[in-house]
Amino acid sequence: MKAKTRKSNFRYFYKSKESGYIYPSYYKPNRVMEFTVAGTKHRDGLKEYVGEFMGRLVPEPDNENDQNAIRVEHTDGHLIGYVPKTMTQEIRDFKGLLPCDCYCIVQRKKDEEWGDYYYFALCYVSEYPVDE
């Protein structure tokens, strides 16, 4: 069963007509980092998570590939992907404390060359909690 997201958090984001992506509308009072979630391209079980939702960034010190790994998950605990390895330290410095909330967008896209479908995810992390 999926956890309910807090709808009030969505008021900080809007759709850009130019790019189609969603950008935070409060850059001045609250800095935001954006990154593409790693490991989503062919991950099974993302079909029901396509769309926009509040997620969590959770450190994963027991990860056998990278002890500094930070997982991106839905509030119900389902793994969406990971913070790119090149950005883990930057996210830790930016947020200070983990776990923390993030805003996620998962899209299903079609590879034009091969015709295969894959998943693409963006994640936005604000410097301070969006309710402050």
Secondary structure, 3 states (H helix, E strand, C coil): CCCCCCHHHHHHEEECCCCCCEEECCCCCCCEEEEECECCCCCCCCHHHCEEEEEEEEECCCCCCCCCCEEEEECCCCEEEECCHHHHHHHHHHHCCCCEEEEEEEEEEECCCCCCEEEEEEEEEECCCCCC
